[in-house]
Amino acid sequence: MSYPIDKKFVIAVSSSALFDLGQSDRIFREQGPVAYKSYQEQNQNVILDKGVAFPFIRRFLAINQAFPKQAPVEVVLLSRNSPETGLRVFRSIRHYGLDITRAAFMTGRSPHEYVPAFNASLFLSANEDDVQKAIDANYPAGVVLPSKVYDDELDTELRVAFDFDGVIVDDEAESVFKKNNDLAEFQAHEFKMQFIPHQQGPLADLFKKLSFMQKLEEKKLKEEPNYKKILRIAIVTARNAPAHERVVTTLKNWGVSADEFFLLGGMEKYRILTIIKPHMFFDDQRSHLESPAGDIPMVHVPFGIANKNPFSHSTEPEHEAAPVTVGVGSPIKT
């Protein structure tokens, strides 16, 4: 029997993150909400292209296929769409075979308030205002940034990469560095605190639950030697030694671990990410969320000292603004 939702590992996703809503977004902005609603109703049987978060979500749901009795994970749709315009979204979900059945349709309002109601460890959206509201309410959330979309269906592994400070843990250490932009001061502080675990950051629960899923996989691998593991987790941090010791202390204190741990000492993160090829990379600093090819799915977590007045927010839209995506064989949609 599957777990009740308060016992499940839940990710909430907006339709703007899951699918490419570029054309819909353009109609809304150029012609208004009435034309937008009419367009969606006229095209409710036209399947939406995959969005930036689609490869991540599809592989995440595959965990249930590996553990069918428990069905430990769930994805919930949190949408600014109305139930009527949301028909196209759910028909696209059914077309791609995604096991998503729960949803909230807010008809223009932000759905962020319902993150804890659905027990979500993450809310993914392309709407910056919705994500910022979630973060301000201490809910785990991230903005899905524009990138090319490529979903290799033969690749069953789910690769997730995290920055450390301001994402997995709080911004205490970052605040020390940014106070004077003094690396030596930062290193001295972290060395002094090396045996004191960090406080949790906005995506600590997500990281912990992914690590727990890995433990389930390791147990299954012992029982079934031919089992092919799904999850691979990496930490990619600008820290270098000796500031890494507090990272290790924190992970040990939480009883979690990562498959790969990169200490880059300020090196560009894309140099590592282009090799890992994560299906999601989470970072609190926009400057770290860039790659020359634009083919790494990246999520901005607008939390802490690194995001004090990071950018001006546009007027809040009444639907879900879409990132620019490029699908295989699809034109760029703006």
Secondary structure as GFF3:
##gff-version 3
##sequence-region A 1 334
A	DSSP	three_ten_helix	5	7	.	.	.	ID=ss1
A	DSSP	beta_strand	9	13	.	.	.	ID=ss2
A	DSSP	alpha_helix	15	18	.	.	.	ID=ss3
A	DSSP	alpha_helix	22	31	.	.	.	ID=ss4
A	DSSP	alpha_helix	33	42	.	.	.	ID=ss5
A	DSSP	alpha_helix	54	66	.	.	.	ID=ss6
A	DSSP	beta_strand	73	79	.	.	.	ID=ss7
A	DSSP	alpha_helix	86	95	.	.	.	ID=ss8
A	DSSP	beta_strand	103	105	.	.	.	ID=ss9
A	DSSP	three_ten_helix	112	114	.	.	.	ID=ss10
A	DSSP	beta_strand	120	125	.	.	.	ID=ss11
A	DSSP	alpha_helix	128	136	.	.	.	ID=ss12
A	DSSP	beta_strand	141	144	.	.	.	ID=ss13
A	DSSP	beta_strand	147	148	.	.	.	ID=ss14
A	DSSP	beta_strand	158	162	.	.	.	ID=ss15
A	DSSP	alpha_helix	172	180	.	.	.	ID=ss16
A	DSSP	alpha_helix	183	192	.	.	.	ID=ss17
A	DSSP	alpha_helix	204	223	.	.	.	ID=ss18
A	DSSP	beta_strand	231	237	.	.	.	ID=ss19
A	DSSP	alpha_helix	244	254	.	.	.	ID=ss20
A	DSSP	beta_strand	260	263	.	.	.	ID=ss21
A	DSSP	alpha_helix	270	276	.	.	.	ID=ss22
A	DSSP	beta_strand	280	283	.	.	.	ID=ss23
A	DSSP	three_ten_helix	286	288	.	.	.	ID=ss24
A	DSSP	beta_strand	298	300	.	.	.	ID=ss25
A	DSSP	three_ten_helix	305	307	.	.	.	ID=ss26
A	DSSP	beta_strand	325	326	.	.	.	ID=ss27
###
